[in-house]
Each structure stands twice: as structure tokens, then as C-alpha cells.
Amino acid sequence: MRRRLTLLRTIPMACALASGPAAAQQAVLHQNQPPPARFDPAAAPPAPDYAGPTHWASLPSIRDDGDTTPQGVPEPPQLRAPADVFFIHAAVPLRRPVWNADTNDVWFNGDVGQTTIRNQASAFNGCCAIYAPRYRQANPDGESGAALAIAYSDVARAFVEFRRRVGDRPFILAGHGQGSQLGQMLIERAIDGQPVAARMVAAYLPGHAIQLDWFKARQSVRACTAATDTGCIASWSIWLEGRKVPRTRAAIACINPINWSTDMPSVYRQHRGAWFRDGLERPEPLRGPDTWLIDATCGADGRLVIATPGSPYTRFMRPDGSYHALDYQLVWMDVRHNAVQRVAAFLGAGR
């Protein structure tokens, strides 16, 4: 099985206590451990309990990685936010050969916080109070429906607790990669056609292919086609222009997160900014977003195609040209601005 190495798969918690080139190199080399040959349900870790704070990677009442902002971008008070976000974190590499992550594992929790929460969920702290559950993530190098079902069962229970806490407030559903896949499942099984759908501002589910045909069976959820659409799903996957990949027969949803168009290319001056913290320097200096860095367009195959963003972003590109690790980070400021826009549009409609 292929081992994966991305920006989301770095920065083990131990490196927070270390410094220097050796520690940084060790962080970069952190790779996923493949699962055992066969899935064993008896080996699944205990289910998380969402009643208290322990099994949440981010909460508005706690100082955590979801509060992070770039230099020059003020950190808004989440407790006074007009809406909430339910964020399902991306898959991080697992340090042990297991099918599902243990939400009591401090190494796993540290990796989640210092990567996908810090660099992705944080994009929503300008509009919303962030709720990000820890869940028994399926091994990213495994292909087990049973392991994914365990992950989904946690997310579904966490969503029930999330709604219990926030009540009838408007919310954004967001995720990345496996988190986006679980978000799509949550929409299909627990949101679409249900009363709660009327409170969903939008869903941001990049890094996972959502077929356009899937929307035909939806009752109340559609694909976003403009910057202020609500009750819809925004999805994209970033690739370097000029790379050829096998085309799928099914059409894939794609929206350009720079101009929020499904067919019009964006230009450099529309790009509000890329940003991430990689944790490879201790202490890591704060830095501002990199503006006017990329243009982008949704291709016929559903990929969001960009020109090279340059250093330091190119070092996280996969050999096939995919920028999967940076689906949020390359458009961090664009997503942040748009989330504020959509919440305002939702509230302005009197919902």
C-alpha cells in the first residue's frame, strides 16, 4: 500500500518540544502506517464521548488551534459569532498499524490539532464558532467500508451533540479529504430533506470528489454556483496545470474558491491570499497571507487547475501534480472572506 506524505501529515506533537534541523526533518518524514491485512471489529478503539470537552479538537469555549490567524488578521471572539461551524478534520497519518485511530491517543490528537485544525478549520473563525470533533479516523491507506463506518458513526453522534449545543443557530458544515467524504455522508443521511437543512448556511467539502449525479437525488441541498448561494455544497480539488490524469466518466462538482464561479477563470488580483503554518521552525514566526499568488479555473474533468504557486507551497505538491494537502491553505483568505459573506447572506434573507 502506498504511504502518504503531505502538509497534513507532518508536525508530530513531540516536535513541539524540540527544535533545530533534526526535529524539523523528523517532522517532514512522518509517514502513515498501513493497517493490518484484515479488519477486526474487536480491535476498534473505544467510541469517543462528546458530552464533555475531551473528544473535541476545537471548541469556541477553549483556546485551541482553531483560533489561529495569520499575522495582521485579528482573531475574532468566537463566543460572539453569529453562526457555528461543524468541522470534520482531514485524515492525518497514523503512527500505528491500525484500521481506526484512537481518539485517546495524544500523538494522533496533536497531529490533528497542529495540521488540519490549525490550517483548515481556522479559516472559519472569522464567521463562526468552531466545533471540531475527534473521531476514529479510518486509516488513509486502508480500504475498508467497516472502518469508514466506524468513523462516520462518531461524526454522526458528534453532530447530534453539536446541534444540541447550538440549538437553532445557523451553521456551516466543513471538512477536507476524508472529512469531506464523511460530510457528504452526513448530508445524505442526516441533513438533506430534514428540518436541520434549513439552518445550514453552506457546506465546504474540498479534497473529495462529489459527483454531480449525486445531487439529483437530493431534496434540499444543491451544488454552490455563486459566492452568496446558501444551502449548497462548495467543492474543489487543486491541481497544477499541465498535468494529465486519467479522467473519470462521472462529472465532478467544482467551484473556484477565488471567484466562486463554476466556469469563469479567476485572475491573480482576485486571489485574497494563501497561508499556512507548518511548524517546522521552533518557535515559528507569525507570517501574513501571500496575496495575488495564483489564478485558477475549474477544468472539464472537475479539477481546479492552478499555475505554480512557488515556494514554500510547491514542496507539498504530489508527484502527480495534486495539491491535495493545500486545498484550503492555497485559498485560506478566500475561504475566510466567503464564509463571512455566506453567513451574512443567510442572515440577510431573514433565516
Beta strands, then each sheet from edge to edge (+ up, - down):
strand 1: 56-58
strand 2: 83-88
strand 3: 128-133
strand 4: 171-175
strand 5: 200-204
strand 6: 222-223
strand 7: 232-234
strand 8: 238-240
strand 9: 296-298
strand 10: 304-306
sheet 1: 1+ 3- 2- 4- 5- 7- 6-
sheet 2: 8+ 10+ 9-
end
